[in-house]
Amino acid sequence: MFSSAMIGLLAVTGVTIYGIDRMFTVRSERVTKK
C-alpha cells in the first residue's frame, strides 16, 4: 500500500530526474551542433 506522501515524493523525484535529463540532453545537443 502506498501513502499519498510516498506518491507525492515519487512524483517530485521523477519530475526532478526528468528535468535534469532534459537539461543534459539539450546541452549535449548544443555541443554536438558546434
Buried (B, 14 or more C-beta within 10 A) or exposed (E): EEEEEEEEEEEEEEEEEEEEEEEEEEEEEEEEEE
